[in-house]
């Protein structure tokens, strides 16, 4: 799940290379290792068996779990109320935990120049092929050597959310739960798959809402992910039922970004 080598990258003049590109402390190989290490570190938090995220996700993939898909295709009023309550609990608890580690220290910190997150949002990096979704590429600028340049506050925020939520949660744990050890193959049922897919779609919606860059159109569902998540037209009733939880998530993520930005400036 990624943009792959066929992604369209708009390159800008080499003038930026000659006059304003920062000197990089990390080689291309080192930077790519930092990205992998950062995702591993994020997953170590999310998959911690005593942590809230692991517990919440485990609850929704059991044989007796509520079937979230019923909110899309129809169910009784009482069932809809119970399922909505469960989904609110899932979204609010996961987003709370995610926002809690965003401005943390060590590899995931921004107030240490050796951290992976600090490196992620610096200008002049060449990201691995396939790292970005096309809709992210459309919101970034690249020089003639495919290095990311002109990273403003909006672009930095998109890169952070892209690491913690899009890659740390949606395209890995939620959409590839067996590969990323969220669930054992023998326990991965159709109910587990559809429930995780609904949660992934909701988190992708939150990402799209919070990462709008000034002057840019809101992000649509990335074409690379369209076959893995539910379309907006089917999810609109679900988004409406979860409006408070979604707004809560947006506020927490933005607040975490504010703390992160302050860490960068310290």
C-alpha positions, -999 to +999 in steps of 0.1 A: +000+000+000+019+030-012+025+052-042+052+030-057+076+039-085+047+051-107+039+081-084+039+115-101+064+138-084+065+174-094+101+187-092+110+223-088+140+243-100+175+232-090+180+268-077+169+255-043+196+228-045+223+254-051+214+280-026+190+268+002+190+231+006+203+222+041+233+200+046+222+166+057+237+148+086+223+114+076+231+095+044+203+081+023+208+046+038+208+060+074+176+080+068+158+050+054+169+030+084+156+058+107+121+055+090+120+018+096+132+021+132+106+048+139+077+026+126+090-003+146+091+019+177+056+032+171+043-004+167+061-014+199+038+011+217+006+001+198+012-037+202+022-036+238+000-063+253-006-043+284-014-011+265-047+004+257-045+002+219-037-035+219-065-042+243-091-021+224-083-037+191-083-072+206-118-066+218-132-058+184-118-089+166-133-115+188-161-139+175-186-123+199-176-087+189-202-062+175-203-061+138-194-025+129-204-031+092-241-032+103-239+006+107-233+009+070-257-017+057-285-014+083-296-028+116-322-021+143-322+011+163-310-006+195-282-025+177-271+008+160-269+025+194-248-003+209-225-005+180-221+033+179-212+033+216-186+007+210-171+025+180-169+057+199-150+040+227-126+025+202-119+057+183-116+079+214-093+055+233-070+048+203-066+085+194-059+094+230-031+069+231-017+079+197-017+116+206+000+108+239+031+094+222+033+120+194+055+145+213+073+120+234+111+116+239+137+093+224+133+080+189+098+094+187+107+128+201+111+161+183+132+179+209+162+156+203+181+161+170+189+124+169+153+113+169+136+097+140+107+122+141+130+152+141+147+138+110+114+130+093+102+166+092+135+182+081+140+195+046+163+178+022+153+141+028+148+116+000+121+092+012+120+055+002+103+047-031+066+040-024+066+058+010+042+085+000+007+082-012+000+102-044-022+127-025+007+134-001+030+139-031+006+164-045+009+185-013+047+184-011+075+200-032+106+181-043+138+193-058+156+177-089+170+150-067+136+141-053+144+156-019+115+171+000+119+209+003+100+239+016+084+221+046+061+246+063+040+240+094+012+223+074+036+200+055+054+190+087+021+182+104+011+161+074+044+142+077+039+136+114+003+124+111+014+103+081+040+085+102+020+080+134-015+073+120-014+066+083+017+043+084+019+035+121-018+024+123-039+024+092-019+008+064-001-016+087-019-028+119-055-022+107-053-032+071-025-058+074-032-072+109-017-106+103+015-094+087+021-069+115+012-094+143-019-077+156-038-110+152-027-147+146-037-161+112-059-188+128-079-161+146-083-137+117-120-140+107-142-121+083-157-102+113-122-092+124-113-080+089-145-059+084-143-044+119-107-033+114-115-020+080-143+002+094-119+015+121-092+021+094-117+041+073-126+063+102-090+070+111-083+078+075-112+102+075-097+119+106-063+121+089-079+137+058-097+162+080-067+174+101-041+175+074-057+201+051-029+225+041-039+261+036-047+268-001-051+231-008-083+211-014-092+185+012-076+152+007-098+125-009-095+088-001-061+080-016-065+060-048-039+034-034-062+027-005-096+028-022-100-009-025-091-015+012-115+010+029-151+019+026-161+047+003-173+080+018-208+077+004-213+045+024-196+059+055-214+092+058-241+078+082-213+064+104-193+097+103-225+114+115-230+090+144-194+094+154-192+132+149-183+139+186-156+111+186-142+123+153-140+159+165-124+148+198-098+130+177-091+160+156-086+182+186-062+158+203-041+154+172-039+191+167-030+197+203-003+170+201+011+188+170+012+221+190+033+204+217+055+188+191+061+222+174+071+237+208+095+208+212+111+215+179+116+251+189+132+244+222 
